[in-house]
Amino acid sequence: MTDRASYARTRADVDARAALRTSFGFVALMASLGARNAFATDIVIPALDEIDRDFALSDPTLRQWTIYAFFLGMAVSQLILGPVADRYGRRRAVFAGLVVYLAGAALSAAAGTFEWLLAGRVLQGMGSGGMRVIANAIVRDRAQGPEMARILSLTNSVFVIMVLLAPFAGQWITEAQGWPWVFAWLAIQGALTGVWFALAQPETLRAADRRDIRIGAVLRTLAGVVADPTARRAGLALGACFGAFGAYLGAAEQIFGGLYGLDEELPWAFGAVSLLFGAASLFNAWAVRRLGLERLARRGLAWWMISGFGGAAAAHWLYDGVPPLLVYVGWGMVTISGFAALFGNLQALALEEMGDRAGSAASAIAAFGTFCGVGVAALVGAAYDGTVVPQAISFGAAGLIGLIVLRRRRG
């Protein structure tokens, strides 16, 4: 009996260690898929100045479209990859997305003109835009309840680490090999992720659970999001916030590199601003239970309005538009990191009245917010004048617009 009990304990310990290793590998793989958008955005930022010089762009703000073009592709992908994953399975959707992503990365790396670079970036975004949706769907297929929450929390932690490392990787690759190799490395990373996924991740969607793709249903869902007052207003607030955040990403290299003269230090400054994203997400998870979703969203928008307009006024009147680097980084840490909470809260508000359409509506709302955000970001980026004032104003305006549209959401 003692030998049997000892054997059972030993077997349980072996199974637990194997499950733990499997869990870590699964979390890392899901994070690699889910962080692809953020990683493919942030790794390019240190290369934007060299891209501007190589293509001799007529307007320095045009380099920002290297970021915005990727977002446009993301918006399209968010509408397409979700239904594809529900119809053909998670594996086929991931492989299809990675093939498009690899094609876009290769086109970007080989681009002989800026226009071809932008075309490649759109393709990249189309390939990766829905990856996080698919990664979350795979987690839902495999786990439920507390286990699902644990895996998603661990995935988000790895996600933050990858986002922090991206600008350092971009800086090193650009200095060592030139900007085309940034996109070549993205292609290599995508290919390796595809091999890893093929070997480690079986299909999780049962054949009986697969749904046909109905273009009419997709269009009706998108029309329903636009027609529903709650979803439309929260979507507009989301678009304004995404626009301010996108404008920050697009102008990050010009501000940190051009305005403050940072070179090797650029990833450190950018990473410092991003450092509080994880903390903001954890705080939001705690606060939303105590304050409620709508109240917390309003407070976040009010903070953006005060911090944005206040920061713009202080930068203009006290520092002639260019505050000291530490002041700007400190302002960015407490302001820009709020996007981590606002994005999720506004999406949740937009889905409140969607009922059984919530799954497809989530993709439609994300795409709607991204399309709106790209337009806002392009306007803000074009207004860059060698100071941080337009950027700060964009955050204040996003907060104000969000408060106005949410104030009317029940009226």
Phi, psi and omega in degrees: 000319180295319180296320179295318179296319179296317179297318180297318179294317179298316179298319179296320179296318179296315179297320180295318179294322178295318178297322180295316179296318178298319180297315179297317179295319179296315179299315180297320180293316179295322178294323179297322176287313185291332182269004186299320180297309182296319181295316181290343175274307188289330181291337183277336187305314179295343182269354188296323180295318179292323176299317178301314181293317184295324181265000179047056183295141184289334181229124182302334181285346180297332180301334181297337180292345172299329176276313186294325179298322177297319178296322178299316177297321177303316182300317178296315182298322181298333177278334190259311190295326179301305176301324178297318179295325179285335182268313188254357180102159183293319184297312181297323179294319178296314181297319178297315179297318181293325178297314178296318179300315179296319178298318179294319178295319179295318178296320179295318181295325183265003187299130177264347177226162180295326180296320177291326175300315180295321177299318177296322180292322176300316179298318177303312180298321179295327180284327188253347189304324182263007185297321181292324176299316180293319179301315178295324178294320178297318177299317178297325178294326187266334187217160178220162173059223184301324180295319177297316179298320180296314181296317180295323178295315178296320178299317179295326178294315177295323177304312181298319180298317180296321179295321179292326182281337186304310182295330176294317178297317179298319179297314182295314182295317181298315181290325184277325190227348181099159187298327179301331182286342173299315180286328176296319178293325175297321177295316179297316179299318179297319179295317179296321177296320178298317178296315178302313181298318181297323183277328191255338189243109175284169177293135182251349181262117180293150181301325182292340183264002183279145184240144178292150175275122177240107182303320179299321179294320178297315180293323178294323177296316179298317178296323179294324177296316181292324184282329182287123184302317182297310181295319182296315183290318176294325177295321176295319177297319178297318178297319178297317180292318178296325178297315179297316180293318178297322177296323176298314180296317182296325183262002186301316181292321179294324181283306182290317183277310183281310186287317183257358175069025180278140177239272177293339181277351184305312180299328180293317180293315179297318180295325179297319178294324182280348189299327184274001180300313179297318179295322179296322179295317179295318178298320181297319179298326178283316188285330186295332178286334185264326183258339185090153187296308185293317180298318179293320178298317179297319180294321177296318178294321178297321178295318177298318180299312182292312182293321181293304180294321178295318178295321178296317180296316180295317179298319182288312188276329184262331189230016181054036175090349183230088178291162175304152185304315181296325177294315180295316180296318178298318177297317180296321181298318185270348181254301187294326180297340178298342178299328180301325179273317183298321183300310180292320182294317181290325175297317180296319177298318181295335184268356187304320185259012186275341177057230184285359175268008190301321183298304180290329179294326179299317178294318181296319181293318177299318179294317179300314179296323180291316177302312178299318182297321179298317178299316179295314182299320179296319178295315180294317180298321179293339181273000180302127186235022181084011175227173177267001185298310179302322179295314179298319178299323181297323178290319177297317180294322178298317177297318180294314179300316179300317179295321181295312183289326178286331177299330183263002189296334179258359181254000000 
